[in-house]
């Protein structure tokens, strides 16, 4: 996960074993990689609370 996709609540420090809610924002089949975003997942869940 790119550090730019972490939000302030994580404080930029994520350790092995930590649980985060993330959103898949890209899938690279050729390199067998996925790109995750904690920022986008958090904003999506906030939007759902208002519905």
Predicted model as a PDB file, atoms N, CA, C, CB and O in Angstrom, pLDDT in the B-factor column:
MODEL        1                                                                  
ATOM      1  N   UNK A   1       0.843  -1.158   0.000  1.00 66.00           N  
ATOM      2  CA  UNK A   1       0.000   0.000   0.000  1.00 66.00           C  
ATOM      3  C   UNK A   1       0.896   1.231   0.000  1.00 66.00           C  
ATOM      4  CB  UNK A   1      -0.963  -0.008   1.210  1.00 66.00           C  
ATOM      5  O   UNK A   1       1.780   1.353   0.848  1.00 66.00           O  
ATOM      6  N   UNK A   2       0.680   2.141  -0.937  1.00 65.00           N  
ATOM      7  CA  UNK A   2       1.481   3.374  -0.936  1.00 65.00           C  
ATOM      8  C   UNK A   2       1.199   4.185   0.336  1.00 65.00           C  
ATOM      9  CB  UNK A   2       1.174   4.231  -2.205  1.00 65.00           C  
ATOM     10  O   UNK A   2       0.062   4.230   0.805  1.00 65.00           O  
ATOM     11  N   UNK A   3       2.216   4.813   0.883  1.00 62.00           N  
ATOM     12  CA  UNK A   3       2.019   5.600   2.107  1.00 62.00           C  
ATOM     13  C   UNK A   3       1.049   6.748   1.893  1.00 62.00           C  
ATOM     14  CB  UNK A   3       3.347   6.143   2.605  1.00 62.00           C  
ATOM     15  O   UNK A   3       0.420   7.209   2.846  1.00 62.00           O  
ATOM     16  N   UNK A   4       0.917   7.218   0.658  1.00 62.00           N  
ATOM     17  CA  UNK A   4      -0.035   8.296   0.379  1.00 62.00           C  
ATOM     18  C   UNK A   4      -1.475   7.829   0.550  1.00 62.00           C  
ATOM     19  CB  UNK A   4       0.172   8.833  -1.036  1.00 62.00           C  
ATOM     20  O   UNK A   4      -2.384   8.654   0.648  1.00 62.00           O  
ATOM     21  N   UNK A   5      -1.695   6.515   0.587  1.00 66.00           N  
ATOM     22  CA  UNK A   5      -3.038   5.966   0.743  1.00 66.00           C  
ATOM     23  C   UNK A   5      -3.374   5.620   2.194  1.00 66.00           C  
ATOM     24  CB  UNK A   5      -3.187   4.737  -0.115  1.00 66.00           C  
ATOM     25  O   UNK A   5      -4.407   5.004   2.458  1.00 66.00           O  
ATOM     26  N   UNK A   6      -2.512   6.012   3.135  1.00 70.00           N  
ATOM     27  CA  UNK A   6      -2.811   5.884   4.562  1.00 70.00           C  
ATOM     28  C   UNK A   6      -3.388   7.207   5.036  1.00 70.00           C  
ATOM     29  CB  UNK A   6      -1.533   5.494   5.390  1.00 70.00           C  
ATOM     30  O   UNK A   6      -2.972   8.263   4.561  1.00 70.00           O  
ATOM     31  N   UNK A   7      -4.335   7.170   5.961  1.00 62.00           N  
ATOM     32  CA  UNK A   7      -4.877   8.435   6.459  1.00 62.00           C  
ATOM     33  C   UNK A   7      -4.223   8.815   7.786  1.00 62.00           C  
ATOM     34  CB  UNK A   7      -6.405   8.339   6.626  1.00 62.00           C  
ATOM     35  O   UNK A   7      -3.401   8.072   8.321  1.00 62.00           O  
ATOM     36  N   UNK A   8      -4.600   9.977   8.305  1.00 63.00           N  
ATOM     37  CA  UNK A   8      -3.957  10.497   9.507  1.00 63.00           C  
ATOM     38  C   UNK A   8      -4.220   9.639  10.735  1.00 63.00           C  
ATOM     39  CB  UNK A   8      -4.423  11.900   9.768  1.00 63.00           C  
ATOM     40  O   UNK A   8      -3.393   9.608  11.646  1.00 63.00           O  
ATOM     41  N   UNK A   9      -5.353   8.941  10.783  1.00 60.00           N  
ATOM     42  CA  UNK A   9      -5.665   8.126  11.959  1.00 60.00           C  
ATOM     43  C   UNK A   9      -4.666   6.993  12.137  1.00 60.00           C  
ATOM     44  CB  UNK A   9      -7.076   7.558  11.850  1.00 60.00           C  
ATOM     45  O   UNK A   9      -4.440   6.534  13.257  1.00 60.00           O  
ATOM     46  N   UNK A  10      -4.068   6.539  11.046  1.00 57.00           N  
ATOM     47  CA  UNK A  10      -3.065   5.479  11.161  1.00 57.00           C  
ATOM     48  C   UNK A  10      -1.718   6.039  11.586  1.00 57.00           C  
ATOM     49  CB  UNK A  10      -2.924   4.733   9.837  1.00 57.00           C  
ATOM     50  O   UNK A  10      -0.816   5.282  11.947  1.00 57.00           O  
ATOM     51  N   UNK A  11      -1.577   7.344  11.548  1.00 58.00           N  
ATOM     52  CA  UNK A  11      -0.336   7.978  11.974  1.00 58.00           C  
ATOM     53  C   UNK A  11       0.854   7.625  11.109  1.00 58.00           C  
ATOM     54  CB  UNK A  11      -0.043   7.608  13.379  1.00 58.00           C  
ATOM     55  O   UNK A  11       1.997   7.888  11.484  1.00 58.00           O  
ATOM     56  N   UNK A  12       0.600   7.032   9.959  1.00 57.00           N  
ATOM     57  CA  UNK A  12       1.688   6.641   9.082  1.00 57.00           C  
ATOM     58  C   UNK A  12       2.432   5.400   9.552  1.00 57.00           C  
ATOM     59  CB  UNK A  12       2.645   7.767   8.947  1.00 57.00           C  
ATOM     60  O   UNK A  12       3.352   4.928   8.884  1.00 57.00           O  
ATOM     61  N   UNK A  13       2.027   4.873  10.711  1.00 73.00           N  
ATOM     62  CA  UNK A  13       2.692   3.688  11.245  1.00 73.00           C  
ATOM     63  C   UNK A  13       1.742   2.500  11.191  1.00 73.00           C  
ATOM     64  CB  UNK A  13       3.178   3.932  12.693  1.00 73.00           C  
ATOM     65  O   UNK A  13       0.730   2.469  11.892  1.00 73.00           O  
ATOM     66  N   UNK A  14       2.066   1.553  10.377  1.00 74.00           N  
ATOM     67  CA  UNK A  14       1.302   0.324  10.283  1.00 74.00           C  
ATOM     68  C   UNK A  14       2.284  -0.813  10.479  1.00 74.00           C  
ATOM     69  CB  UNK A  14       0.540   0.208   8.914  1.00 74.00           C  
ATOM     70  O   UNK A  14       3.333  -0.866   9.837  1.00 74.00           O  
ATOM     71  N   UNK A  15       1.934  -1.712  11.365  1.00 79.00           N  
ATOM     72  CA  UNK A  15       2.825  -2.822  11.661  1.00 79.00           C  
ATOM     73  C   UNK A  15       2.216  -4.134  11.193  1.00 79.00           C  
ATOM     74  CB  UNK A  15       3.130  -2.882  13.157  1.00 79.00           C  
ATOM     75  O   UNK A  15       1.005  -4.228  10.991  1.00 79.00           O  
ATOM     76  N   UNK A  16       3.047  -5.131  11.022  1.00 83.00           N  
ATOM     77  CA  UNK A  16       2.588  -6.462  10.654  1.00 83.00           C  
ATOM     78  C   UNK A  16       1.592  -6.927  11.711  1.00 83.00           C  
ATOM     79  CB  UNK A  16       3.785  -7.462  10.521  1.00 83.00           C  
ATOM     80  O   UNK A  16       1.856  -6.848  12.911  1.00 83.00           O  
ATOM     81  N   UNK A  17       0.452  -7.409  11.249  1.00 88.00           N  
ATOM     82  CA  UNK A  17      -0.584  -7.883  12.161  1.00 88.00           C  
ATOM     83  C   UNK A  17      -1.684  -6.876  12.414  1.00 88.00           C  
ATOM     84  CB  UNK A  17       0.027  -8.264  13.455  1.00 88.00           C  
ATOM     85  O   UNK A  17      -2.726  -7.228  12.967  1.00 88.00           O  
ATOM     86  N   UNK A  18      -1.474  -5.615  12.016  1.00 82.00           N  
ATOM     87  CA  UNK A  18      -2.508  -4.599  12.166  1.00 82.00           C  
ATOM     88  C   UNK A  18      -3.645  -4.871  11.188  1.00 82.00           C  
ATOM     89  CB  UNK A  18      -1.925  -3.185  11.944  1.00 82.00           C  
ATOM     90  O   UNK A  18      -3.415  -5.363  10.083  1.00 82.00           O  
ATOM     91  N   UNK A  19      -4.868  -4.551  11.592  1.00 86.00           N  
ATOM     92  CA  UNK A  19      -6.022  -4.685  10.728  1.00 86.00           C  
ATOM     93  C   UNK A  19      -6.437  -3.313  10.237  1.00 86.00           C  
ATOM     94  CB  UNK A  19      -7.183  -5.381  11.457  1.00 86.00           C  
ATOM     95  O   UNK A  19      -6.591  -2.387  11.033  1.00 86.00           O  
ATOM     96  N   UNK A  20      -6.621  -3.175   8.924  1.00 80.00           N  
ATOM     97  CA  UNK A  20      -7.059  -1.929   8.312  1.00 80.00           C  
ATOM     98  C   UNK A  20      -8.197  -2.230   7.349  1.00 80.00           C  
ATOM     99  CB  UNK A  20      -5.886  -1.219   7.583  1.00 80.00           C  
ATOM    100  O   UNK A  20      -8.218  -3.276   6.701  1.00 80.00           O  
ATOM    101  N   UNK A  21      -9.137  -1.306   7.262  1.00 83.00           N  
ATOM    102  CA  UNK A  21     -10.155  -1.390   6.227  1.00 83.00           C  
ATOM    103  C   UNK A  21      -9.574  -0.710   5.001  1.00 83.00           C  
ATOM    104  CB  UNK A  21     -11.517  -0.728   6.677  1.00 83.00           C  
ATOM    105  O   UNK A  21      -9.153   0.445   5.071  1.00 83.00           O  
ATOM    106  N   UNK A  22      -9.549  -1.413   3.881  1.00 85.00           N  
ATOM    107  CA  UNK A  22      -8.944  -0.871   2.662  1.00 85.00           C  
ATOM    108  C   UNK A  22      -9.879  -1.076   1.482  1.00 85.00           C  
ATOM    109  CB  UNK A  22      -7.577  -1.533   2.384  1.00 85.00           C  
ATOM    110  O   UNK A  22     -10.822  -1.865   1.535  1.00 85.00           O  
ATOM    111  N   UNK A  23      -9.592  -0.351   0.430  1.00 89.00           N  
ATOM    112  CA  UNK A  23     -10.310  -0.469  -0.831  1.00 89.00           C  
ATOM    113  C   UNK A  23      -9.286  -0.834  -1.907  1.00 89.00           C  
ATOM    114  CB  UNK A  23     -11.078   0.864  -1.189  1.00 89.00           C  
ATOM    115  O   UNK A  23      -8.200  -0.256  -1.959  1.00 89.00           O  
ATOM    116  N   UNK A  24      -9.633  -1.785  -2.755  1.00 91.00           N  
ATOM    117  CA  UNK A  24      -8.758  -2.130  -3.877  1.00 91.00           C  
ATOM    118  C   UNK A  24      -8.930  -1.047  -4.940  1.00 91.00           C  
ATOM    119  CB  UNK A  24      -9.090  -3.565  -4.456  1.00 91.00           C  
ATOM    120  O   UNK A  24     -10.038  -0.829  -5.431  1.00 91.00           O  
ATOM    121  N   UNK A  25      -7.839  -0.370  -5.297  1.00 90.00           N  
ATOM    122  CA  UNK A  25      -7.938   0.705  -6.281  1.00 90.00           C  
ATOM    123  C   UNK A  25      -7.274   0.365  -7.605  1.00 90.00           C  
ATOM    124  CB  UNK A  25      -7.329   1.958  -5.728  1.00 90.00           C  
ATOM    125  O   UNK A  25      -7.470   1.068  -8.596  1.00 90.00           O  
ATOM    126  N   UNK A  26      -6.481  -0.718  -7.631  1.00 91.00           N  
ATOM    127  CA  UNK A  26      -5.871  -1.126  -8.891  1.00 91.00           C  
ATOM    128  C   UNK A  26      -5.469  -2.595  -8.801  1.00 91.00           C  
ATOM    129  CB  UNK A  26      -4.642  -0.238  -9.228  1.00 91.00           C  
ATOM    130  O   UNK A  26      -5.056  -3.080  -7.748  1.00 91.00           O  
ATOM    131  N   UNK A  27      -5.599  -3.286  -9.924  1.00 94.00           N  
ATOM    132  CA  UNK A  27      -5.163  -4.675 -10.030  1.00 94.00           C  
ATOM    133  C   UNK A  27      -4.224  -4.770 -11.226  1.00 94.00           C  
ATOM    134  CB  UNK A  27      -6.384  -5.659 -10.180  1.00 94.00           C  
ATOM    135  O   UNK A  27      -4.603  -4.443 -12.350  1.00 94.00           O  
ATOM    136  N   UNK A  28      -2.998  -5.219 -10.975  1.00 93.00           N  
ATOM    137  CA  UNK A  28      -2.002  -5.385 -12.024  1.00 93.00           C  
ATOM    138  C   UNK A  28      -1.790  -6.877 -12.215  1.00 93.00           C  
ATOM    139  CB  UNK A  28      -0.656  -4.654 -11.670  1.00 93.00           C  
ATOM    140  O   UNK A  28      -1.002  -7.504 -11.508  1.00 93.00           O  
ATOM    141  N   UNK A  29      -2.508  -7.434 -13.183  1.00 96.00           N  
ATOM    142  CA  UNK A  29      -2.438  -8.876 -13.414  1.00 96.00           C  
ATOM    143  C   UNK A  29      -1.060  -9.317 -13.893  1.00 96.00           C  
ATOM    144  CB  UNK A  29      -3.487  -9.290 -14.427  1.00 96.00           C  
ATOM    145  O   UNK A  29      -0.585 -10.392 -13.527  1.00 96.00           O  
ATOM    146  N   UNK A  30      -0.426  -8.494 -14.703  1.00 96.00           N  
ATOM    147  CA  UNK A  30       0.886  -8.852 -15.250  1.00 96.00           C  
ATOM    148  C   UNK A  30       1.926  -9.058 -14.147  1.00 96.00           C  
ATOM    149  CB  UNK A  30       1.364  -7.769 -16.216  1.00 96.00           C  
ATOM    150  O   UNK A  30       2.709 -10.007 -14.183  1.00 96.00           O  
ATOM    151  N   UNK A  31       1.920  -8.155 -13.171  1.00 93.00           N  
ATOM    152  CA  UNK A  31       2.890  -8.236 -12.079  1.00 93.00           C  
ATOM    153  C   UNK A  31       2.318  -8.907 -10.829  1.00 93.00           C  
ATOM    154  CB  UNK A  31       3.382  -6.848 -11.728  1.00 93.00           C  
ATOM    155  O   UNK A  31       2.996  -9.016  -9.808  1.00 93.00           O  
ATOM    156  N   UNK A  32       1.053  -9.359 -10.922  1.00 94.00           N  
ATOM    157  CA  UNK A  32       0.370 -10.021  -9.814  1.00 94.00           C  
ATOM    158  C   UNK A  32       0.392  -9.165  -8.561  1.00 94.00           C  
ATOM    159  CB  UNK A  32       1.005 -11.372  -9.529  1.00 94.00           C  
ATOM    160  O   UNK A  32       0.802  -9.621  -7.494  1.00 94.00           O  
ATOM    161  N   UNK A  33      -0.056  -7.912  -8.696  1.00 90.00           N  
ATOM    162  CA  UNK A  33      -0.076  -6.966  -7.584  1.00 90.00           C  
ATOM    163  C   UNK A  33      -1.433  -6.299  -7.496  1.00 90.00           C  
ATOM    164  CB  UNK A  33       1.030  -5.911  -7.739  1.00 90.00           C  
ATOM    165  O   UNK A  33      -2.138  -6.148  -8.493  1.00 90.00           O  
ATOM    166  N   UNK A  34      -1.785  -5.903  -6.280  1.00 89.00           N  
ATOM    167  CA  UNK A  34      -2.960  -5.062  -6.087  1.00 89.00           C  
ATOM    168  C   UNK A  34      -2.513  -3.819  -5.332  1.00 89.00           C  
ATOM    169  CB  UNK A  34      -4.100  -5.824  -5.316  1.00 89.00           C  
ATOM    170  O   UNK A  34      -1.575  -3.865  -4.536  1.00 89.00           O  
ATOM    171  N   UNK A  35      -3.191  -2.719  -5.587  1.00 88.00           N  
ATOM    172  CA  UNK A  35      -2.910  -1.478  -4.873  1.00 88.00           C  
ATOM    173  C   UNK A  35      -4.104  -1.203  -3.979  1.00 88.00           C  
ATOM    174  CB  UNK A  35      -2.637  -0.278  -5.860  1.00 88.00           C  
ATOM    175  O   UNK A  35      -5.246  -1.207  -4.437  1.00 88.00           O  
ATOM    176  N   UNK A  36      -3.837  -0.966  -2.705  1.00 85.00           N  
ATOM    177  CA  UNK A  36      -4.877  -0.760  -1.713  1.00 85.00           C  
ATOM    178  C   UNK A  36      -4.877   0.679  -1.220  1.00 85.00           C  
ATOM    179  CB  UNK A  36      -4.696  -1.721  -0.544  1.00 85.00           C  
ATOM    180  O   UNK A  36      -3.847   1.352  -1.243  1.00 85.00           O  
ATOM    181  N   UNK A  37      -6.057   1.153  -0.768  1.00 86.00           N  
ATOM    182  CA  UNK A  37      -6.167   2.505  -0.232  1.00 86.00           C  
ATOM    183  C   UNK A  37      -6.970   2.497   1.055  1.00 86.00           C  
ATOM    184  CB  UNK A  37      -6.811   3.445  -1.258  1.00 86.00           C  
ATOM    185  O   UNK A  37      -8.135   2.097   1.069  1.00 86.00           O  
ATOM    186  N   UNK A  38      -6.347   2.937   2.130  1.00 81.00           N  
ATOM    187  CA  UNK A  38      -7.038   3.105   3.408  1.00 81.00           C  
ATOM    188  C   UNK A  38      -7.836   4.410   3.386  1.00 81.00           C  
ATOM    189  CB  UNK A  38      -6.025   3.098   4.593  1.00 81.00           C  
ATOM    190  O   UNK A  38      -8.918   4.482   3.968  1.00 81.00           O  
ATOM    191  N   UNK A  39      -7.316   5.431   2.725  1.00 82.00           N  
ATOM    192  CA  UNK A  39      -7.979   6.739   2.628  1.00 82.00           C  
ATOM    193  C   UNK A  39      -9.321   6.599   1.922  1.00 82.00           C  
ATOM    194  CB  UNK A  39      -7.084   7.753   1.877  1.00 82.00           C  
ATOM    195  O   UNK A  39     -10.336   7.080   2.425  1.00 82.00           O  
ATOM    196  N   UNK A  40      -9.339   5.952   0.772  1.00 84.00           N  
ATOM    197  CA  UNK A  40     -10.573   5.820   0.007  1.00 84.00           C  
ATOM    198  C   UNK A  40     -11.580   4.917   0.711  1.00 84.00           C  
ATOM    199  CB  UNK A  40     -10.273   5.278  -1.382  1.00 84.00           C  
ATOM    200  O   UNK A  40     -12.785   5.146   0.608  1.00 84.00           O  
ATOM    201  N   UNK A  41     -11.119   3.914   1.409  1.00 83.00           N  
ATOM    202  CA  UNK A  41     -12.022   3.037   2.157  1.00 83.00           C  
ATOM    203  C   UNK A  41     -12.671   3.798   3.302  1.00 83.00           C  
ATOM    204  CB  UNK A  41     -11.267   1.807   2.694  1.00 83.00           C  
ATOM    205  O   UNK A  41     -13.860   3.623   3.570  1.00 83.00           O  
ATOM    206  N   UNK A  42     -11.905   4.637   3.975  1.00 75.00           N  
ATOM    207  CA  UNK A  42     -12.435   5.417   5.086  1.00 75.00           C  
ATOM    208  C   UNK A  42     -13.466   6.435   4.597  1.00 75.00           C  
ATOM    209  CB  UNK A  42     -11.298   6.129   5.828  1.00 75.00           C  
ATOM    210  O   UNK A  42     -14.504   6.617   5.234  1.00 75.00           O  
ATOM    211  N   UNK A  43     -13.191   7.097   3.478  1.00 78.00           N  
ATOM    212  CA  UNK A  43     -14.139   8.089   2.964  1.00 78.00           C  
ATOM    213  C   UNK A  43     -15.399   7.408   2.454  1.00 78.00           C  
ATOM    214  CB  UNK A  43     -13.497   8.924   1.844  1.00 78.00           C  
ATOM    215  O   UNK A  43     -16.486   7.976   2.560  1.00 78.00           O  
ATOM    216  N   UNK A  44     -15.281   6.206   1.904  1.00 73.00           N  
ATOM    217  CA  UNK A  44     -16.452   5.466   1.430  1.00 73.00           C  
ATOM    218  C   UNK A  44     -17.324   5.037   2.608  1.00 73.00           C  
ATOM    219  CB  UNK A  44     -16.018   4.232   0.607  1.00 73.00           C  
ATOM    220  O   UNK A  44     -18.550   5.120   2.526  1.00 73.00           O  
ATOM    221  N   UNK A  45     -16.720   4.586   3.690  1.00 66.00           N  
ATOM    222  CA  UNK A  45     -17.503   4.143   4.840  1.00 66.00           C  
ATOM    223  C   UNK A  45     -18.158   5.322   5.546  1.00 66.00           C  
ATOM    224  CB  UNK A  45     -16.622   3.371   5.818  1.00 66.00           C  
ATOM    225  O   UNK A  45     -19.247   5.171   6.100  1.00 66.00           O  
ATOM    226  N   UNK A  46     -17.525   6.490   5.541  1.00 65.00           N  
ATOM    227  CA  UNK A  46     -18.144   7.688   6.106  1.00 65.00           C  
ATOM    228  C   UNK A  46     -19.374   8.082   5.316  1.00 65.00           C  
ATOM    229  CB  UNK A  46     -17.149   8.846   6.138  1.00 65.00           C  
ATOM    230  O   UNK A  46     -20.384   8.486   5.893  1.00 65.00           O  
ATOM    231  N   UNK A  47     -19.299   7.969   3.999  1.00 61.00           N  
ATOM    232  CA  UNK A  47     -20.430   8.287   3.144  1.00 61.00           C  
ATOM    233  C   UNK A  47     -21.600   7.364   3.373  1.00 61.00           C  
ATOM    234  CB  UNK A  47     -20.022   8.233   1.710  1.00 61.00           C  
ATOM    235  O   UNK A  47     -22.750   7.784   3.248  1.00 61.00           O  
ATOM    236  N   UNK A  48     -21.333   6.100   3.710  1.00 59.00           N  
ATOM    237  CA  UNK A  48     -22.392   5.138   3.961  1.00 59.00           C  
ATOM    238  C   UNK A  48     -23.104   5.429   5.259  1.00 59.00           C  
ATOM    239  CB  UNK A  48     -21.840   3.738   3.981  1.00 59.00           C  
ATOM    240  O   UNK A  48     -24.290   5.125   5.390  1.00 59.00           O  
ATOM    241  N   UNK A  49     -22.412   6.012   6.226  1.00 50.00           N  
ATOM    242  CA  UNK A  49     -23.029   6.329   7.502  1.00 50.00           C  
ATOM    243  C   UNK A  49     -24.105   7.404   7.354  1.00 50.00           C  
ATOM    244  CB  UNK A  49     -21.970   6.780   8.494  1.00 50.00           C  
ATOM    245  O   UNK A  49     -25.034   7.468   8.160  1.00 50.00           O  
ATOM    246  N   UNK A  50     -23.987   8.231   6.350  1.00 46.00           N  
ATOM    247  CA  UNK A  50     -24.931   9.327   6.147  1.00 46.00           C  
ATOM    248  C   UNK A  50     -26.188   8.877   5.408  1.00 46.00           C  
ATOM    249  CB  UNK A  50     -24.263  10.451   5.380  1.00 46.00           C  
ATOM    250  O   UNK A  50     -27.192   9.589   5.424  1.00 46.00           O  
ATOM    251  N   UNK A  51     -26.158   7.727   4.771  1.00 42.00           N  
ATOM    252  CA  UNK A  51     -27.307   7.260   3.989  1.00 42.00           C  
ATOM    253  C   UNK A  51     -28.448   6.816   4.880  1.00 42.00           C  
ATOM    254  CB  UNK A  51     -26.897   6.117   3.076  1.00 42.00           C  
ATOM    255  O   UNK A  51     -29.492   6.395   4.382  1.00 42.00           O  
TER     256      UNK A  51                                                      
ENDMDL                                                                          
END                                                                             
